[in-house]
């Protein structure tokens, strides 16, 4: 079983492959920023919570929860429990969120 630290390390490696970004530590999370926050990382005891900011509601892979935060912004929340969940589909969503944040610089 992957630990939360292992999952976070794998996610950070995946983010580095997408492009440069800044990590902003908050009380219980880390915001990944490139122009604006495009990913939120929420380490929990048994999983890694990942919020991805996109401009549409339906995403593949399907999120555990989707929340509309403005007229054209949606937070897609994922509970990551295994490294294999950080696959090509998940990477594509991270890239889309990264590109969206870049376009708003």
C-alpha positions in Angstrom: 0.0 0.0 0.0 1.3 3.5 -0.9 1.7 5.9 1.9 0.4 9.5 1.7 4.0 10.7 1.4 4.7 8.3 -1.5 1.5 9.6 -3.2 2.5 13.2 -2.7 6.0 12.6 -4.0 4.6 10.9 -7.1 2.2 13.7 -7.7 4.9 16.3 -7.4 7.0 14.4 -9.9 4.1 14.4 -12.3 3.6 18.1 -11.8 7.3 18.8 -12.5 6.9 17.0 -15.8 4.2 19.4 -16.8 6.1 22.7 -16.3 7.4 25.2 -13.8 5.1 26.1 -10.8 5.2 27.5 -7.3 4.0 25.6 -4.2 2.3 27.7 -1.5 2.0 26.1 1.9 -1.3 26.7 3.7 -2.4 25.4 7.1 -3.6 22.0 5.9 -2.8 22.1 2.2 -0.5 23.1 -0.6 -1.6 25.3 -3.5 0.2 24.7 -6.7 0.4 28.0 -8.6 1.3 29.1 -12.1 -0.3 32.5 -12.5 -3.1 31.3 -10.2 -3.7 28.2 -8.2 -4.6 25.3 -10.4 -4.1 22.3 -8.0 -4.8 22.0 -4.3 -3.1 19.1 -2.4 -4.7 18.0 0.9 -2.7 15.3 2.7 -5.0 13.1 4.9 -4.3 10.1 7.1 -5.4 7.5 4.5 -5.4 9.3 1.2 -4.2 12.3 -0.7 -6.9 14.8 -1.6 -6.3 16.6 -4.9 -8.4 19.5 -6.1 -7.9 20.3 -9.8 -9.4 23.6 -11.2 -10.9 23.3 -14.7 -13.4 25.3 -16.7 -15.9 22.5 -17.2 -17.8 20.1 -14.9 -17.4 16.7 -16.6 -13.9 15.3 -16.4 -12.3 11.9 -17.1 -11.4 10.3 -14.8 -14.5 11.2 -12.9 -14.0 13.1 -9.7 -15.2 12.1 -6.3 -16.8 15.5 -6.1 -17.2 18.5 -8.4 -18.0 22.0 -7.1 -18.8 25.0 -9.1 -16.8 27.9 -7.7 -17.6 30.6 -10.2 -19.4 31.0 -13.5 -16.8 29.1 -15.4 -14.6 27.4 -12.8 -15.0 24.0 -11.3 -13.0 22.2 -8.5 -12.7 18.5 -9.2 -11.8 16.7 -6.0 -10.0 13.3 -6.2 -9.2 10.9 -3.3 -5.9 9.3 -4.4 -5.0 6.1 -2.5 -2.7 4.4 -5.0 0.1 5.6 -7.3 -1.6 3.9 -10.3 -4.4 6.5 -10.0 -1.8 9.1 -11.1 -2.1 7.8 -14.7 -2.2 9.4 -18.2 -5.8 10.5 -17.8 -5.0 12.2 -14.5 -1.9 13.7 -15.9 -3.9 15.1 -18.8 -6.3 16.9 -16.4 -3.3 18.4 -14.5 -2.0 19.7 -17.9 -5.3 21.2 -18.8 -5.5 22.9 -15.4 -1.9 24.2 -15.8 -2.7 25.5 -19.3 -5.8 27.2 -18.1 -3.9 28.9 -15.3 -1.1 29.9 -17.8 -3.7 31.6 -20.1 -4.8 33.8 -17.2 -1.4 35.3 -16.4 
